[in-house]
Amino acid sequence: MSRVVGIYHSTPLYCTSKWLNAGFLDAVLMWTAPAPAWNQTEPGSDTANIQTAVIQVLNGSTNVSVTWRYTLLEGQSIKLSYFTIGDGIRQDNIGTILRPGTPYEDTTIFSSGGYQSRFSIHSTSEFSTLTINKVSERDNATFQCNLQVGPNIWAYNIRIEVTGRNRETLGRPL
């Protein structure tokens, strides 16, 4: 018996407890932002199974929030959120949030790559946000949000394209 998720206009079709007990509950994650909304049905972070949104950000901008929104099905909860940064060849871990949105939440931003001074992270049952403290050319990269829901990892990329001159040089002759 195949486990196919029925989605009509982004509204989940709820299943009987027989389906839920068979593992159907963890067979999909509904990403709602950035646009377009989509349903990830193959867990993992393989680029063949996930989407990438592109956002342009002005070089020198401060406190830029990069936000992923999702809708959990009834009974789903996030065990772990983690964020990575990549250049197309290599992905590096920025930080993790264990048990996000609970009283036992534990957030760690790794010191490698200067990530503790460059980024902050936050996650709830509805969204995850990575904040870039001050945008520079090195943030011209792909950021990935990963969520562990049940036994599965779900992922969505946001590619940041850093544009324009640094604000500190605006108005100065070249």
ABEGO torsion letter per residue (X at the ends): XBBBBBBBGGBBBBBBAAAAAAGAAAABBBBAOBOBBBBBABBEABAAABBBBBBBBBBGBBGBBBBBBBBBBBGBBBABBBBBBBAGABBBBABBBBGBGBAABBBBBBABGGAAAABBBBBBAABBBBBBABBBAAABBBBBBBBBBEABBBBBBBBBBBBEBBAAABGBBX
